[in-house]
């Protein structure tokens, strides 16, 4: 199984998951919690 990585352009956050959908979910959750103004724009 191939792992995918994601990162945040606003900070040092990084994540690894087994699917693109999971990376998107983790990133959206991170934006909502840590960068709410950026989350509202996305």
Buried (B, 14 or more C-beta within 10 A) or exposed (E): EEEEEBEBEEEEBEBEBEEEEBBEEBBEEBBEEEBEEBBEEE
